Amino acid sequence: MKILVTGGAGFIGSHLSDLLLSEGHFVVVVDNLILGCKENISHLIERNDFLFIEEDLLNLSALQRIFENGNFDMVYHLAANSDIQKGSKDPTVDYNLTFNTTFNVLQCMREHNVKKMFFASTSAIYGETYDRLTENYGPLQPVSNYGAGKLASEAFISAFSSAYGIQTWITRFPNVVGERFTHGVIYDFIHKLQNTPKVLTVLGNGEQIKPYLYVKDLIEGIQFVCKNTHELFNVYNLGSDSRTKVKEIAAMVIEEMGLNAQIEYTGGDRGWVGDVPEFKYDLSKINALGWYAKHDSNTSVRLAIQKALGK
């Protein structure tokens, strides 16, 4: 297939592009390089089955030209603001980069008769709850602008799928970690310790607990869902059954960096506006299809730390 990957120079998108190429697809990446970087796809640039286009999805006329020339069989839409803290400080970030980009992609798909779409969604759509999260959980009340942007995107994707016959696969990601990441708790801790190796300041009380998934497990899960589910509209949680506390991540980073740093907590049960103290997925739907993450949460975190440190 000829596939368009939006956000394909980003953390997850670049890994997905690698996998799609290994499966024999022709991949076109569109990325504005705000969060992504060309270094993530530098090893792909010279390939005959790969094309990189630096463009902003908010530029609808430019995006329409890409679709006019593309003749795409499928779109993998990953482009979005993925920095929840940044979005909490300025609501227009997620309104534009998370929602409006999705709407523009949908419009172009409708106009150019592209009938297959994958969408990268998130646990943040569920909001703050201590329940085990199934795909049918409700009501959905996101507490972050990021989650709101993703939920609004899901709603429009559902409508376009029904109205225009676009077969859709949505997977809701947990906290994803691994090489090429550009933000997140591990990234922050490493950079803080490089600047102040004797003290690590942790936002919140360190008890925040969430599932972490290694990026290569994630992209394998994405493709598993796309290949093994065949409804018009398909939604799956992806993750692992285990979870990791922030204070455990802090301890692992300090250990892997060979430091003897003291950990100081800012207090409170969350790190920032839009953060949630915990969440846990019900993975019975994806497990019933035969998919399980290869790495548990703690192993994913430690592996990501080691990769980030060049080990």
N, C-alpha and C positions, 0 to 999 in steps of 0.2 A: 504493500500500500504506500501511497504518498501521504505523509502525515505532517501536519503543522503542529509544532510544540510552542505554545506561548510561554514566555518565561523560561525558555530552554537553556539560557546561560546562567540560570540561578542554581542554587544548591541542589534542590531535588530535580529540577528540570534537566540539568546537565547529566545527571545519573540516568534519568529516564531516556534521554537521547542516546546515551551509550547503549542501553539495553535494546531500544528499538532498532538501532543500526545493526546490532549483533543478530537480530532476528530477520534481517534482510530488507527492512523498509527504507524508503527514501525519506529523509527527515529534513524539514525546513524549520529552523528556529527563528522566532521573532522575539526580540528582547530590547528594551530601552537602556539596559545596563545601569539602571539606578541601583538595584539590589544585586543583580547578576553581574558577572564579569567575564570578559572575553577569555581570560586565562582558563576558565572552567571548560571551555570548548576548543581551546587552541589545538588540541590533538586531533580535532575533527575537521578543521577548516579546509585542509587539502583533499579531503575525500570527495570522490565523484558523486556519492550518494548523500551528500550533506550540503545544505545551504544556510548561511547565517544572514539575517536581515536585521540591521539595527533600526528599530522603529518603535514608536510609542503607540500602544493600542488605543489611546485616547484620540489619536489622529485618525478619525474615521475614514476620510478620503484616501489616506495612505493605506489603511488596512483593506479597504475595498479593492485597491489596485493589487494588493498582494493576493487576495482571493481570486480576482479576475485572471491573474497569471498563474495561479497555483494549481488549479484542478485537483484539490485535495480530496482524499477518501475519508479522512478522519481528522479531528482536532483534539489534541490534548491541551486543555486550558489550565495552566498552572500560574500564569502571571497574576500577581496580586501583591498588595502590601502584606508582608509576613511578619512585620515587627509590631506586635501588639502594643508595646509601650509607646512607640512612635505614633501609632494611630490614636491612642488615648489622649495624647496631647493636642491633636489637631484632627477633628472628625472628618474634614474634607479629604484627608489622606485615604481612608478606607472607602469613602463615598466614591472617589474617583478611581483609585488604583485597584480596589477590590470589586466594587459593584459596576461602575460604568464601563470598565474594560470588558467585563463579562457580557454586558448588554450589547456592546459593539461587536463582539465576536459572534453572539447569537444572531444579530442582524445580518452580518455578512454570511453566516452559514445559511440562513433562510434565503437570502437573495441569490446565493450561488449553489443552492441545492446540495449542501454537504449534510449527510444524513447520519453521521456517527460522531459522538462527542464523549470525551472523558473530562470530568471536572474534579479538581482537587479541593475538597472541602475539609472540615475541621471539627474537632470536639468542641470548639468555642461556640458553635451554634446552640449547644444544649444549655448554656448558661451555668449558673451555680446550683448544684444539686449533689446530694450524697447518695442518690440512687444509682444502681447499676444501669448504664445507658444502653438501651436497645435502639435499633434504627427507627422504631416507631414511638420512641419516648416523646411525651408532650405534657404540657405546652412548652414550646421552645421559646426561651426567654434569655437571649444572649446578654451578657453584662459588659462586653467589650465592643467597640466599634468594628473591630476586625470580625468578630463573630456575627454581628449584625449584617455586615457587608456580604459575608459568605452565605448567610441564611437568605438574604434578599436575592442573591445570585441563584441559589438552589430553587427558589420559588419561580423565578423567571425561566430557568432551565426546564423545570417541570412543565410550565405552561407552553413553552416552545416545543418541547418533546411531544406533548399531547396535540397541539394545534397543527404542527408542521411535520410530524412524523420523524423527529430526530431521535434516533436510538441513543440512549444516554447511560453512562456509567459514572456514578459518584462514589468516591471513597472518602470517608471522614478520618483524617489523620489525627494521631495523638501528637506528642512532642517528638519530633524527628531529629536524630542526631547522626553525625558522621562527617567524613571529610568534605570539604568545600563549604561548610556552613559559615555564615557571616554575622550571626547574632545568636542570642539564646544564652541560657545559664552557663553552659560549659565555656563557650566563647568569652563571656563576660568574666568568669572566674579566672581563666588563664591570663587574660589581659590585665586584670586587676593585680594579680600576683606578680606579673612581670614588672609592673610599676611599683608595687609595694609588697615585696616578698615576705615581710614579717607579719602582715595583718591582712586578712581577707574579710571585707565587709559584705555581709549577706543581707539582702532585702527580705524583710519579714522575720519570722521566728525559726525558719529552717525546717519546719514540720510539713510544709507543703509537699504533697505526695501525688505523683502522676505516673502514668506509663510512658516509657521512652522506647522508641523503636529505631533500630539501625536503618539508615537510609537505603541500603541495598536490599534489606528485607522488605521495606516499603514498596520499592519499585517492582520487585517480584510479585508482591501482593496485588499491586495495581494491574499488572498484566494477567495475573491469575483470574481476577474478577472479570476483566474485559474478555477473556477467552472462554470463560466457563459459565457465564450468565447471559441469557438471551432474551429477557423481557425488553419491552420498549424503554422502560425506566428502571434502572437498577441502582440500589443504594446499599453500601456496606461500610461498617466500621472496620478499620484496620488497626492492629496493635498487638500487644502481648497481654497476658493475664496478670503479669507481675507489675509492680510499681516501685519507684525510687523516691526517697525524700531528698529535698534540696540539701539538707545538712550532710547526707550521705554523698551527694555529688561533690560538695565542698571538700569533704575528707578525701575522696578519691583523687581530685585534682591536685590537692596538696601532696598526697603520697606520690602520684605519678611525676610531679615536678621535683620531687626530692627535697621538699621544703619542710620547715618546722613552724609554719605560720599559725598565729592565733586567729580564731574565727570570732568575729563580732557581728551580732544580729541587730538589725534596726528595730525589730519588734513588730507585733501584729501578725495576723494569720495569712497575709498575702503580701506580695512584693510590690504591687503597683495597682493603679486603677484599671479594672478589667481583668485582673488576675483572679483565679479561683483557688481555694485552699487545697482542693483535691478533686479528682474525678476517676471513675473506673468504668471501663467498657464491658458490655456483654458481647462476647465474640462468637456466640453460638451459631449465628447465621453464616459467618464466613468459615468457621470451623466445620460446619456441616458439609460444606463444599470440598473440604479436604485441605484447606490452607491454615498453616500455623507459622508464626514467626520463628526463624531459626535461632534467634538470640533473645534471651529474656531481657527485662528492663535494665538490671544492673550491668549485665554483660554489654549491652548496647552502649550504655554510658561510658563504661571503662574503655571499650574499643574506640569510641569517638574521641575520648581524651587522648589516648595513645596516638591515634591518627593525627590529631591536631598538633601534637608535640613532635611529630615526625618519627615515632617509634616503629 
